[in-house]
Amino acid sequence: MVGATPQRPGSATATGQQVVIGATGAAGIEGMPPFNTTTPGHISVMKDEVLDFLALRYPGNFLDMTFGGGGHTRAILEGHKDNTVTAIDCDPDAAPRAALLNKEYAGRFTFVDGFFDEAIEATPKATFDGVLFDLGVSSFQLDTAERGFSFRKEAPADMRMNPRTGTPAWKFIEEASLQTLETVLRDWAEEPRWRAVAQALHMAKGSPALATTLGLATLVGKHAQHTHRINPATRTFMGLRMAVNDEIGRLERALPKAFGRLKQDGVLAVISFHSVEDRVVKLFFREVTHTSEPIKIVKGMKVKPHAPAKLLLKKVGRPEKDEKATNARSRSAKLRVVQRISASKPSLPSAKIVLSETILDAAQGRGEQPSAAPTQRSAKSGQRK
Ligand SMILES: C[S@@+](CC[C@H](N)C(=O)[O-])C[C@H]1O[C@@H](n2cnc3c(N)ncnc32)[C@H](O)[C@@H]1O
């Protein structure tokens, strides 16, 4: 635990290792950019729906895997005076926001700075009554131009949630093979004209067009499919962000770990915003809600062993009309919830969705293999290939 000295949490761990903090100052430190606590706030998505499920376990200990602006964390802390929350975020700008919350809820709140699939190992509590993932980026990140997530303002095309480590988007493009770019564009960006956009990015290597958000968006806009609803660069930015932050890989690694930390009857809720994310969650939930053990014969009777979990939401949850109308970001949200019903160890999902090691290698700056592994996700015929 780190004390109350103002310091940039995690600054000593530029490689992305996590630091657990009970209290930190909100001020920046010399030589570092100021902490971003001033952009317009993030509106928590599907808060009421999530709380309905987590409240089944009040009072309890909860784990918020994606602290962001702390909206869900705060709601859980306010939900019962004896609730505690451990929250994780890899963004250095989240830590000072957590420090502010820590002042209000001292003794009931702990923040762990790191990637959730790694930082979960550093949580002081061993087991939890509920775990929440609210995936993707926050409005704080989207609205801070210099983070490079948005094409609305000029900034370096960075897109890292944790800029202390990893490879910025422009460098990822520079280092990726054409095949990797095509995979990112097709499977993660879900860009109908993935081939043309990948080719354009490949051809633009070494040019200033890739370096900044507006340059990149302009280039992509010339080749991507135009629809009346969204900027043509939206999908490509999403796909690049997913690659740069290894979003699918981290989710795949974190879900079994999070499930493994649930107490019996503990609840795992996941809000996702992308079809591939949702597919990873759906497959994992399918795995833990079905037993792979064979039927046993006990005292002459056939007994089907219990699966480790049951679905609390039979169908995927979607935001109410009102929420969609007032918070555009919520429109693509999907909520899935399971409850652990057995302490037995779950088997891990066997299906890999689209991850190829090559994409990860490029995202982490480790260079390319000669050819990218083929994706296992079938391309939508017609639109693709
Ligand atoms: C959508 S926001 C969460 C908002 C939050 N629930 C709230 O109500 O304010 C997602 C947050 O999760 C963080 N995040 C995403 N992927 C992460 C990962 N693999 N490890 C740690 N933090 C992650 C992002 O940095 C971002 O701050």
The ligand as an SDF file (V2000), in Angstrom:
LIG
                    3D

 27 29  0  0  0  0  0  0  0  0999 V2000
  -15.9240    2.2540  -19.5300 C   0  0  0  0  0  0  0  0  0  0  0  0
  -14.7120    2.7660  -18.4140 S   0  0  0  0  0  0  0  0  0  0  0  0
  -15.3700    2.3190  -16.8480 C   0  0  0  0  0  0  0  0  0  0  0  0
  -16.2900    3.3430  -16.2860 C   0  0  0  0  0  0  0  0  0  0  0  0
  -16.7310    3.0780  -14.8840 C   0  0  0  0  0  0  0  0  0  0  0  0
  -17.4790    1.8550  -14.7560 N   0  0  0  0  0  0  0  0  0  0  0  0
  -17.5370    4.2240  -14.3390 C   0  0  0  0  0  0  0  0  0  0  0  0
  -18.7160    4.0230  -13.9880 O   0  0  0  0  0  0  0  0  0  0  0  0
  -17.0160    5.3280  -14.2490 O   0  0  0  0  0  0  0  0  0  0  0  0
  -13.4820    1.5560  -18.6340 C   0  0  0  0  0  0  0  0  0  0  0  0
  -12.2320    1.7790  -17.8210 C   0  0  0  0  0  0  0  0  0  0  0  0
  -11.5530    0.5340  -17.7570 O   0  0  0  0  0  0  0  0  0  0  0  0
  -10.1960    0.7190  -17.9840 C   0  0  0  0  0  0  0  0  0  0  0  0
   -9.7040   -0.5020  -18.6060 N   0  0  0  0  0  0  0  0  0  0  0  0
  -10.0830   -1.0390  -19.7820 C   0  0  0  0  0  0  0  0  0  0  0  0
   -9.4100   -2.1650  -20.0260 N   0  0  0  0  0  0  0  0  0  0  0  0
   -8.5870   -2.3530  -18.9600 C   0  0  0  0  0  0  0  0  0  0  0  0
   -7.6530   -3.3550  -18.6150 C   0  0  0  0  0  0  0  0  0  0  0  0
   -7.3670   -4.3810  -19.4330 N   0  0  0  0  0  0  0  0  0  0  0  0
   -7.0290   -3.2610  -17.4250 N   0  0  0  0  0  0  0  0  0  0  0  0
   -7.2990   -2.2240  -16.5950 C   0  0  0  0  0  0  0  0  0  0  0  0
   -8.1540   -1.2320  -16.8790 N   0  0  0  0  0  0  0  0  0  0  0  0
   -8.8010   -1.3020  -18.0480 C   0  0  0  0  0  0  0  0  0  0  0  0
  -10.0700    1.9220  -18.8650 C   0  0  0  0  0  0  0  0  0  0  0  0
   -8.8370    2.5550  -18.6580 O   0  0  0  0  0  0  0  0  0  0  0  0
  -11.2520    2.7690  -18.4060 C   0  0  0  0  0  0  0  0  0  0  0  0
  -10.8520    3.7030  -17.4460 O   0  0  0  0  0  0  0  0  0  0  0  0
  1  2  1  0
  2  3  1  0
  2 10  1  0
  3  4  1  0
  4  5  1  0
  5  6  1  0
  5  7  1  0
  7  8  2  0
  7  9  1  0
 10 11  1  0
 11 12  1  0
 11 26  1  0
 12 13  1  0
 13 14  1  0
 13 24  1  0
 14 15  1  0
 14 23  1  0
 15 16  2  0
 16 17  1  0
 17 18  1  0
 17 23  2  0
 18 19  1  0
 18 20  2  0
 20 21  1  0
 21 22  2  0
 22 23  1  0
 24 25  1  0
 24 26  1  0
 26 27  1  0
M  CHG  2   2   1   9  -1
M  END
$$$$
